[in-house]
Amino acid sequence: MNFKVTFTFTSLLFSMLLMSCQIQGNKTTTKQDEVGISELRGQTLSDLKRVCDALKTKRHFLFEIADREKRAELNVRKRDCGDPQEYDLGNFTAEVRKTGNLPAYLEPTTARSRYLQDIVTDMDGDISHFCLSAYSTDPQSRIVLADRTLELQVVFEGSYDKYIIKKNSVDPFGKPTYEIEEGAVHTIRTDSNEDLRGILKQRIYRKPCPSGQEEYFTQTFLQLL
């Protein structure tokens, strides 16, 4: 009788230990999976490097040209929260401006209130964080900054290499919010014209509206002048 009780207790204890080990093992595997989510590898890393190389080529080009030497024709469209539809704000011409050691920027040749002034390169704009990471020993698709967290996707869409960055942050009231930046880039895969290398065919910024929809602003490159 005592042998049976001892055997039953021992079997129960062994089963509990085995179950505990299985749970711990599952937890360890899940943790490893979670860590691996933000790692950049394989084709995605190759696609990102191609985008960054194109943006680097453009940065070198901008360094070489003189102030106001280059101009581009652009188009802007927008849909703000509360707008019933998208509005075409028209085409305009902008010059590439260079002031001292500051990054190059766009300046319209005629008065314009809404446009994207900055020029994205491998060292300018939020994509620069991922370009730096791409050539490190631990490339990441998720980067935590002081005021926001950046999450990256790279896709091939509409004949362009395209990066998508979701910027998670909190609003002035402490509520979680986000902004999404999209950039369709002329790369060595998408265009053989070296003059266009690194130019963003299209830039889109999207933000959430209280209604649950999104407002957006789109700037499209049309041609060099």
ABEGO torsion letter per residue (X at the ends): XAAAAAAAAAAAAAAAAAAAAAAAAAAAAAAAAAAAAABBBEAAAAAAAAAAAAAAAAAAAAAABBBGABBBBBBBBBBBBGBABBBBAEBBBBBBBBBEABBBBBBBABBBABBBABBBBAABEAAAAAAAAAABABBBABBBBAABBBBBBBBBBGGBBBBBBBBBBBBAAGBBBBBBBBBBBBBAAABABAAABGBBABBBBBBBBAAGBBBBBBBBBABBX
